[in-house]
Amino acid sequence: MINTTTNQVSLKVISDDELQEIRNSLAEIKDMIRTKNEEIISETYIDSKNVPKLLGISNATWQSYRDRRRFPFIQIGTKIWVKKSDIDAMMKKHYYKAKPIKKKST
């Protein structure tokens, strides 16, 4: 630690056990961050292979939608992802509310 007033450095010696505990804690934190990042990505982006089943359409129809740019997508090499929010927006755009049922006059 550096004392900014005197510009002196002070060191604290820790045992091997304490150092190992710090290393283990850092490894756990690193794993938690990696897991959380994977969760965020999987919640935000959907692998294109899973979209046809999600929408109840064929692979050919999904390919056609992508070819005609009906859905935005991300492509890196041969891997394609779609934002879940884009799918939700498209579904909402094409949502039709049910009409109220009119009662018959008697």
C-alpha positions in Angstrom: 0.0 0.0 0.0 1.3 3.5 -0.8 0.8 6.3 1.7 0.2 9.3 -0.7 1.2 11.8 2.0 4.7 10.4 2.6 5.0 8.4 -0.6 6.1 5.4 1.5 5.3 1.8 0.5 4.1 -0.6 3.2 3.9 -4.3 2.7 2.0 -6.9 4.6 3.2 -10.5 4.6 0.6 -13.2 4.3 0.9 -16.9 4.8 0.8 -19.5 2.0 -2.6 -20.6 3.3 -4.0 -17.1 3.1 -2.5 -16.7 -0.4 -4.1 -20.0 -1.5 -7.5 -18.8 0.0 -7.2 -15.6 -2.0 -6.4 -17.6 -5.2 -9.4 -19.9 -4.6 -11.7 -16.9 -4.0 -10.5 -15.3 -7.2 -11.0 -18.5 -9.2 -14.6 -18.7 -7.8 -15.3 -15.1 -8.8 -13.9 -15.7 -12.2 -16.2 -18.7 -12.7 -19.2 -16.8 -11.5 -18.5 -14.0 -13.9 -18.0 -16.4 -16.8 -21.3 -18.2 -15.9 -23.1 -14.9 -15.6 -21.8 -13.7 -18.9 -22.9 -16.9 -20.6 -26.4 -16.5 -19.0 -26.6 -12.9 -20.2 -25.6 -13.9 -23.8 -28.0 -16.9 -23.8 -30.9 -14.7 -22.5 -30.1 -12.0 -25.0 -29.2 -13.9 -28.2 -30.7 -17.1 -29.6 -28.8 -19.5 -31.8 -30.4 -19.3 -35.3 -30.8 -23.1 -35.3 -33.3 -22.8 -32.4 -35.5 -20.1 -34.0 -37.6 -22.2 -36.4 -38.8 -24.4 -33.5 -39.4 -21.4 -31.3 -41.6 -19.8 -34.0 -43.2 -23.0 -35.2 -41.8 -22.6 -38.8 -39.7 -24.8 -41.0 -36.0 -24.3 -41.5 -36.7 -23.3 -45.1 -39.1 -20.6 -44.0 -36.6 -19.3 -41.5 -33.9 -19.2 -44.2 -36.3 -17.3 -46.4 -37.0 -14.8 -43.6 -33.3 -14.2 -43.1 -32.7 -13.9 -46.9 -35.4 -11.3 -47.2 -34.2 -9.6 -44.0 -37.5 -9.9 -42.2 -35.5 -10.4 -39.0 -32.2 -8.7 -38.1 -29.5 -11.2 -37.2 -25.8 -11.3 -36.3 -23.5 -13.5 -38.5 -19.9 -14.2 -37.7 -18.5 -16.8 -40.2 -21.2 -19.5 -40.4 -22.6 -18.9 -36.9 -25.8 -16.9 -36.8 -27.6 -15.4 -33.7 -30.8 -13.5 -33.3 -31.7 -11.0 -30.6 -34.5 -12.3 -28.5 -35.9 -8.8 -28.3 -36.1 -8.7 -32.1 -38.1 -11.9 -32.1 -40.4 -10.5 -29.4 -40.8 -7.3 -31.3 -41.7 -9.1 -34.5 -44.2 -11.3 -32.6 -45.8 -8.2 -31.0 -46.0 -6.5 -34.4 -48.0 -9.4 -35.8 -50.2 -9.9 -32.7 -53.9 -9.8 -33.4 -56.2 -9.3 -30.5 -59.3 -11.4 -30.3 -62.6 -9.7 -31.2 -65.2 -9.6 -28.6 -68.0 -12.1 -29.1 -71.3 -10.5 -29.9 -74.3 -11.9 -28.0 -77.1 -13.0 -30.1 -80.4 -11.2 -29.6 -83.2 -13.3 -28.5 
